Structures are given as structure tokens and as C-alpha cells.
């Protein structure tokens, strides 16, 4: 499986196929904090998404470093 297909499968799995394309997903050096007023998320789903994205960036370095 190539990385493009894997990336599309990640988007489909987490129902974010129509997400906006941005150069940086998270602002650098920003302090994250808990938002009790926000929508509750499933921690297992979130961890699965993070693992998938980490795998993708480790196997496709041009995504991580813009080679």
C-alpha cells in the first residue's frame, strides 16, 4: 500500500475526507489545555488517529520535513 492510499484511508476512517488543507496542523509552541465546555471525544478514537498520523509521517518523511 502506498502512503497516498493510506492517507486517504485515514481520512475516510475518521470521517474527515472534506477537511481543509493547511501547511501546519497545529500552531508551534502553543500550550494545550483541557476545555470542559467542548464536545467530549472518544479517547480511543483520538489515540488511533494520532497513531495513524505518526505512522504516516514516519514512513513518508516529505510530509514531516517538506523535502
C-alpha positions as CSV (number, residue, x, y, z in Angstrom):
1,X,0.0,0.0,0.0
2,X,1.4,3.4,-0.8
3,X,1.2,6.4,1.5
4,X,-1.3,8.3,-0.6
5,X,-3.8,5.4,-0.3
6,X,-3.1,5.1,3.4
7,X,-3.6,8.8,4.0
8,X,-7.0,8.7,2.1
9,X,-8.0,5.6,4.2
10,X,-7.2,7.6,7.4
11,X,-9.3,10.5,6.3
12,X,-12.2,8.1,5.4
13,X,-11.9,6.1,8.6
14,X,-12.2,9.2,10.8
15,X,-14.8,10.8,8.5
16,X,-12.6,13.9,7.7
17,X,-12.4,13.5,3.9
18,X,-13.6,17.0,3.4
19,X,-11.2,18.7,5.8
20,X,-9.4,21.9,4.8
21,X,-5.8,21.5,3.6
22,X,-3.3,23.5,5.7
23,X,0.5,23.6,5.8
24,X,0.7,23.3,9.6
25,X,-2.0,21.5,11.5
26,X,-1.1,22.9,14.9
27,X,0.5,26.2,15.8
28,X,4.0,25.7,17.1
29,X,4.8,26.3,20.8
30,X,1.1,26.6,21.7
31,X,0.1,25.3,25.2
32,X,-2.7,22.9,25.0
33,X,-5.3,22.9,27.8
34,X,-8.4,21.0,28.7
35,X,-11.7,22.5,27.5
36,X,-14.5,21.3,29.7
37,X,-17.1,23.2,27.7
38,X,-16.1,21.5,24.4
39,X,-17.5,18.4,22.8
40,X,-16.5,15.2,24.5
41,X,-14.4,12.9,22.4
42,X,-13.7,9.2,22.5
43,X,-10.1,8.8,23.7
44,X,-9.6,5.5,21.9
45,X,-10.6,7.0,18.6
46,X,-8.3,10.0,19.2
47,X,-5.4,7.8,20.1
48,X,-6.0,5.7,17.0
49,X,-6.0,8.8,14.8
50,X,-2.7,10.1,16.4
51,X,-1.1,6.7,15.9
52,X,-2.1,6.6,12.2
53,X,-0.8,10.1,11.6
54,X,2.5,9.3,13.4
55,X,2.9,6.2,11.3
56,X,2.2,8.1,8.1
57,X,4.7,10.9,8.9
58,X,7.4,8.3,9.9
59,X,7.0,6.4,6.7
60,X,6.6,9.4,4.4
61,X,9.3,11.9,5.5
62,X,8.5,14.5,2.9
63,X,5.2,15.1,4.8
64,X,7.0,15.8,8.0
65,X,10.0,17.7,6.7
66,X,8.7,19.1,3.4
67,X,11.6,17.6,1.5
